Amino acid sequence: MIVLCDIAGVLVRFDDAITVRQLQVQGVAPDKAFQFYRSIEFQDFCRGHRTAEAYVEALNKKYFLADIPLVTIQQAHDQHFYALNNEVVQILTRIPKNQLAIITDSNVWQEARIKEFIQLDELSSVIFQSHHTGLLKTDPGCFEEVVKALGVPASEIALIDDLVKNIERAKAAGMQTVLFESAPKLEKDLSYVL
């Protein structure tokens, strides 16, 4: 059995509203600030199809109607990851490193920010980051590609994720799933592998 674990909302706590508030301080209207994470440009940035510079340029021109520097936007972004979920880390460290893989929809900023909280390669040597793989978890074929890369049948992989849409896609690919709600529930749900 391979446990495939998400990062944001499972290993690291986050709140997108923190970024939105920071952007509002920079003069971005609330409805425009919410486009930070909802835009196609953000999805492309997280697939590795758009550079940070191109993403910031699109935000400023298309949504913010401003000229906010990249460093300011990146700082607003980074603040939305605010704490390591130590209880989850304690659970995951009980899984042998060769039976744990990490999957995340991420970008270069998120990769650097997560390293401020945890060194993922200490948990697992198999890490799927969307900006390296080119696929978000909601993209067709993402979980099928993960199954191929892991080299085991889908039925021998259990995805831990906090989003129902990702759970549904993993189930459709034949994986077992665990909807993350709390560390105690996760420990119970993973009792068969711990």
Legacy VTK file of the C-alpha trace (Angstrom):
# vtk DataFile Version 3.0
C-alpha trace
ASCII
DATASET POLYDATA
POINTS 194 float
0.000 0.000 0.000
1.229 3.476 -0.904
-0.200 6.485 0.894
-0.361 9.550 -1.377
-0.687 12.721 0.688
-1.687 16.257 -0.252
0.154 19.229 1.297
-2.071 22.327 1.542
-4.863 21.741 4.011
-3.367 18.465 5.204
0.350 18.850 6.011
0.386 22.643 6.054
-2.454 24.865 7.201
-3.512 27.632 4.849
-6.123 30.335 4.395
-6.533 32.045 1.011
-8.298 34.951 2.730
-4.923 36.020 4.148
-3.637 36.679 0.626
-6.845 38.453 -0.341
-6.550 40.776 2.680
-2.906 41.530 1.844
-3.858 42.404 -1.728
-6.634 44.667 -0.485
-4.041 46.549 1.567
-2.280 47.168 -1.772
-5.487 48.735 -3.123
-6.900 45.725 -4.994
-10.706 45.552 -4.928
-12.041 42.479 -3.059
-13.695 40.913 -6.128
-10.446 41.323 -8.091
-8.267 40.030 -5.245
-10.206 36.749 -5.234
-9.056 36.162 -8.828
-5.575 35.531 -7.444
-6.351 31.834 -6.906
-9.307 31.441 -9.258
-7.853 32.648 -12.533
-6.760 30.485 -15.451
-3.444 32.282 -15.182
-2.965 30.904 -11.662
-3.775 27.404 -12.897
-1.204 27.818 -15.679
1.347 29.080 -13.138
0.673 25.968 -11.032
1.086 23.719 -14.085
4.471 25.299 -14.747
3.180 26.732 -18.022
3.566 30.365 -16.941
6.473 32.065 -15.184
5.993 34.055 -11.990
6.717 37.212 -13.971
4.065 36.404 -16.591
1.560 35.515 -13.868
2.126 38.814 -12.037
1.879 40.737 -15.303
-1.484 39.078 -16.052
-2.769 39.772 -12.533
-1.833 43.437 -12.742
-3.195 44.020 -16.246
-6.275 41.812 -16.300
-7.529 41.742 -12.717
-5.848 44.206 -10.371
-5.628 47.105 -12.839
-2.509 48.186 -10.956
1.252 47.819 -11.008
1.941 45.816 -7.860
5.532 44.525 -7.767
6.171 40.794 -8.043
7.821 40.675 -4.611
4.727 42.229 -2.987
2.394 39.777 -4.709
4.621 36.845 -3.799
4.695 37.945 -0.146
0.888 38.185 -0.121
0.750 34.695 -1.613
3.260 33.174 0.800
1.443 34.359 3.911
-1.535 32.123 3.163
0.539 29.104 4.311
0.818 29.795 8.019
1.560 26.636 10.054
2.742 23.060 9.853
0.150 20.506 10.956
2.444 18.702 13.402
-0.186 16.091 14.284
-0.358 14.989 10.650
3.422 14.944 10.356
3.598 12.673 13.414
1.136 10.268 11.791
2.912 10.260 8.426
6.346 9.641 9.936
4.998 6.274 11.108
4.586 5.232 7.471
7.783 3.849 5.902
9.327 6.418 3.547
9.025 4.015 0.593
5.270 3.704 1.211
4.546 7.430 1.319
4.316 9.767 -1.657
3.406 13.457 -1.758
1.138 15.135 -4.300
0.323 18.821 -4.519
-1.015 21.474 -6.826
1.786 23.987 -6.437
3.980 26.604 -8.028
7.559 27.777 -7.518
6.501 30.159 -4.737
4.636 27.433 -2.894
7.535 25.023 -3.230
9.853 27.546 -1.564
7.290 28.489 1.111
6.608 24.852 2.079
10.351 24.355 2.625
10.108 26.961 5.390
7.856 24.516 7.267
9.058 21.041 6.290
11.572 19.235 4.114
9.284 16.961 2.116
12.109 14.668 1.058
12.489 13.662 4.707
8.987 12.142 4.519
9.147 10.696 1.006
11.428 10.458 -1.977
8.449 10.557 -4.364
6.937 14.024 -4.691
4.492 15.034 -7.416
4.301 18.832 -7.736
2.038 20.171 -10.452
4.506 22.819 -11.605
6.960 19.980 -12.342
4.491 17.410 -13.709
2.395 19.895 -15.717
-0.826 18.447 -14.284
-3.169 19.680 -11.580
-5.070 17.055 -9.593
-8.251 18.148 -11.356
-6.718 17.698 -14.826
-7.813 14.647 -16.821
-5.243 11.883 -16.552
-3.393 13.281 -13.523
-4.072 10.369 -11.206
-3.535 7.849 -13.977
-0.065 9.331 -14.522
0.634 9.099 -10.794
-0.389 5.430 -10.799
2.002 4.744 -13.698
4.834 6.579 -11.961
4.290 4.718 -8.687
4.252 1.380 -10.516
1.552 -0.262 -8.423
-2.122 -0.892 -9.137
-4.385 2.072 -8.363
-6.214 -0.052 -5.793
-2.983 -0.165 -3.755
-2.771 3.626 -3.475
-4.674 5.681 -0.878
-4.988 9.424 -1.502
-5.308 11.758 1.488
-6.776 15.093 0.410
-8.944 17.801 1.951
-10.911 18.535 -1.240
-13.832 16.388 -2.324
-13.205 17.107 -6.017
-9.736 15.534 -5.731
-11.092 12.577 -3.769
-13.685 11.970 -6.490
-11.077 12.039 -9.268
-8.805 9.654 -7.373
-11.723 7.260 -6.805
-12.541 7.410 -10.518
-8.924 6.399 -11.210
-9.400 3.355 -8.943
-7.585 4.618 -5.860
-8.626 4.289 -2.262
-9.264 7.666 -0.646
-9.260 9.408 2.715
-10.988 12.774 3.004
-8.899 14.742 5.488
-10.930 16.417 8.214
-8.728 16.153 11.306
-5.585 14.413 12.512
-7.442 12.030 14.875
-9.773 10.961 12.054
-6.794 10.547 9.724
-5.046 8.300 12.233
-8.188 6.178 12.487
-8.644 6.084 8.703
-5.030 4.987 8.218
-4.987 2.430 11.037
-4.649 -0.384 8.503
-1.272 0.949 7.316
0.148 2.363 10.553
LINES 1 195
194 0 1 2 3 4 5 6 7 8 9 10 11 12 13 14 15 16 17 18 19 20 21 22 23 24 25 26 27 28 29 30 31 32 33 34 35 36 37 38 39 40 41 42 43 44 45 46 47 48 49 50 51 52 53 54 55 56 57 58 59 60 61 62 63 64 65 66 67 68 69 70 71 72 73 74 75 76 77 78 79 80 81 82 83 84 85 86 87 88 89 90 91 92 93 94 95 96 97 98 99 100 101 102 103 104 105 106 107 108 109 110 111 112 113 114 115 116 117 118 119 120 121 122 123 124 125 126 127 128 129 130 131 132 133 134 135 136 137 138 139 140 141 142 143 144 145 146 147 148 149 150 151 152 153 154 155 156 157 158 159 160 161 162 163 164 165 166 167 168 169 170 171 172 173 174 175 176 177 178 179 180 181 182 183 184 185 186 187 188 189 190 191 192 193
